[in-house]
Amino acid sequence: MATAASKSVSCNNTAGSTKCVAWGLNANAITNGVLATVSMKISGSTRNTSSAVGMSSGLSALPGSTSVATSTTGAAVTIVQSQSLTISGTITPSSSGSGATVTLSGAASATATADTSGNYSFTGLANGAYTVTPSKSGFTFSPASAPITLSGASLFSLNFPASASGSTSMLSVNYNSLNVGWNGTLVTSPQTVTVNISPAAAVAWTATSNQSNIAVNPPSGVGSGTLQISVSPGPSGAVTVTAAGATNSPQQIQVNVANVTPAMPFGSFDTPVNNTAGITGAIAVTGWALDNIEVTSVGIWREPVGSEATSPNGLVFIGNTTFVPGARTDVQMTYPNSPWSYRGGWGYMLLTNFLPNPGGPLGNGTYRLHAIAVNKAGNQLDLGTRIITVDNAHASAPFGTIDTPDQGGTASSNAYVNFGWALTQNPYLIPLDGSTITVLVDGVTLGHPTYNQYRSDIAADFPGLANSNGAVGFFYIDTTTLANGMHTISWVVYDNGGRGAGIGSRYFSVLNSGLGGTAAPADSEPVVPTEERANRTPQVNQQLAAMVVDNDGSVLLEVDELSQIELPLGATSGYLLVGGQRTALPIGSALQNGTFYWQLGPGFLGDYPIVFERFDGTQLRMRVRVRPGTGHSPTPVQ
C-alpha cells in the first residue's frame, strides 16, 4: 500500500483575517501529477480540509475554497500527497523472457510473471529502496538483480537481457498442433514437422507418441531435422519431442483426429484480379483451398485458343500449384480445425511469354484461367475463372525464368546447381559475363550466375534477340547454409539499357540431414542502424516506402505481391504472429546482421503481423500488408 508524504508551507495571514490562502507554492512543494489533500492547521488542530486536488508544478496558489477563520498569525498549510509509483521493464529476447518470474523486495515485496513479450510491472509503490530479481529455469540474467531507489518518480525501463545457461542451443518445432480427418481408407497424409536445434549443435532428440494410431518417423535424431507424423483411424493424441541437451525442451505437438464424411473441397481463386490487362512476363496465380480430409492438388488450366487439343474437361493444363505453409494466415485462423490449414494457400508463377497466339507472336492475347482443386476422395471443384490480357509485344523489361529448382522442388548439398534463362528486347542486350544478373534466396543476394550458355529451345522460341544464342545461366548454391524447409529463389536481371526485372520467383525446399541445413543465427550485435523508412531490394526501380503507424500501434508497410523487402532494423530475432501465437518468420524471409529480408513468393496475400526484438531490448511491431499485384512484371524494389 502506498504511503502518504506531507509537505508544508507557511500561510502568512494577519490576525483577525477570515481567510488564509497559501500563495507562492513552488515546484518543490508538490510532486508533479500526484493527487494531494490540502488541510489548514492552526496551533496543531485542523480547522478546514479541502477535497483532493490534482497538483502540478508551477501552481501558484491553492484553491480559494481552502480557508479558515482565525485570529492567529502564521497558520500552516499542509499538503498531503499519496505516492503511487511503478517499476516496470522487459526481459529480452521475449522468447527467453516469456514466463519468467520477477521478484520485488525491499520497501515492499511482490512477484510478477513476465507476459509473452517479456514485459513485467509492479504498481502502487511508495518511495523507498527496492531490489528487482528475475528468474527462469535454464536462463541467466544480466544483471542478476537490480537495486533501485524510488524518490517521487516511477521507473519504466528496468530491462534484463536473458541468455540460456548450460546449453547454448534451443529446441523448437514449427507446428504445435496438427489436424487429421479420416473416413474408411481415406486418411490425411503424413504431415512433416521440422525439429530445429539452434544454433546448430550435435544435440540428440527423441519423438514419442502417446497413442498407438499416431506414428512418428524417425523416432530420434541428432541436430536439426524433420519427422513425419502418420495417423490411422483412432483417438487423438500428442507427440512429445525431447532434447535433454537444449533449452525449451520438451515440445508437444497436439494431434487432433476426426471421423468425417467426405465432401467437396472449398477455397478461393484470388489473383490475378479478374480482367487484368497489359500483363507482361510472369504473373502470380494464387488462392487457397482446404478440405475435411485433404486437398491433394490445385491445378491451373486455361480455356483453349483456336483449335487446340484439350483434356476431357475441355481445358488445357498449365501446371500444378505449390502449397505454401504460412502464406495465408487469414485462412489458417478462419479454419483452424481443417487438416493442413497452415498450408491452405497456394501459388504458381505463370510465364506468359509461351501462351499461344494463332497467327501472331507467342504471349499476346486474352486468356481465361481456371483453378481446379482436387481432394483425396477424387472430388473436384473449379474455384473460378480469371480473364487476363497479355501484351508481351510491348514489354519493356527483361524476361525469362528459373528452371532448377522446380516450382516446389527440393535442393540439397553444398553445390546445388541453379539453372535459369533471361532475354531482353532489341536493341538491348544482357551483358554476357552475367554481372547484371543477381541470384537471391529469401531476398538475400548470393551472387551472379555464369551466363551466355546456349540452349536450342530458347534459341528457337525467341530468335533474333541479342542473347538468343546464350540465354542460359547457372549458379552453385550451398544449401547447407540455409535452414531445412521451404525458401524462395529469384533472379534480378538488367540489360545494358538499365532496364530491370525480377524473374523466376518460386518456392523450393532444402533438406539436409544432421547438422546441415541449420541457418546461422542472427548477429548479436547488429551493425545496420534502424531506418525510419523501408529499404526494399534489389535495385529494380529503387524507391523508399513510407512506414506509417497503424491504429494498433504497429508500423504498417504496404507492398504489392512478389515484392522484395529489405528493412534495416537492428534486430536480433523476430517472429510472425498467427492468431496471437508466435510462429517462425514467413517463408522466403531471412534476418541477417540486424536486417530483415523477405522475398514474397506467389501465394502471400493479406496482413502479416511481425514482431522484431532489437539489440537494445526494445521491440518493433510491424504489419506487412500484401496487395494483389498489377499484372506487370514483378518489380523488386529497395
Buried (B, 14 or more C-beta within 10 A) or exposed (E): EBEEBEBEBEBEBEEEBEEBBBEEBEEEBBBEEBBBBBBBBBEEEEBBBBEEBEBEEEBEEBEEEBBBEBEBBEBBBBBBBBBBBBBBBBBBBBBBBBEBBBBBBBBBEBEBEBBBBBBBBBEEBBBBEBEBBBBBEBBBBEEEEBEEEBEEEBBEEBBBBBBBEEBBBBBBBBBBBBBBBBBEEBBBBBBBBBBBBBEBBEBBBBBBBEBEBBBBEEEBBBBBBBBBBBBEBBEBBBBBBBBEBBBBBBBBBEBBBBEBEBBEBBBBBBBBEEEBEEBBBBBBBBBBBBBBBBBBBBBBBBBBBEEEEEEEEEBBEBBBBBBBBBBBBBBBEBBBEBBBBBBBBBBBBBBBBEBBBEEEEBBBBEBBBBBBBBBBBEBBBEBBBBBBBBBBEEBEBBBBBBBBBBBBEEBBBEEBEBBBBBBBBEEBBBBEEBEBBBBBBBBBBBEBBEBBBEBEEBBEBBEEBBBBBBBBBBBBBEBBBBBBBBBBBBBBBBBEBEBBBBBBBBBBBBBBBBBBBBBEBBBEEBEBEBBEEBBBBBBBEEEEBEBEEBEEEBBBBBBBBBBBBBBBBBBBBBBBBBEEEBBBBBBBBBBBEBBBBBBBBBBBBBBBBBBBBBBEBBBBBBBBEBEBBBBBBBBBBB
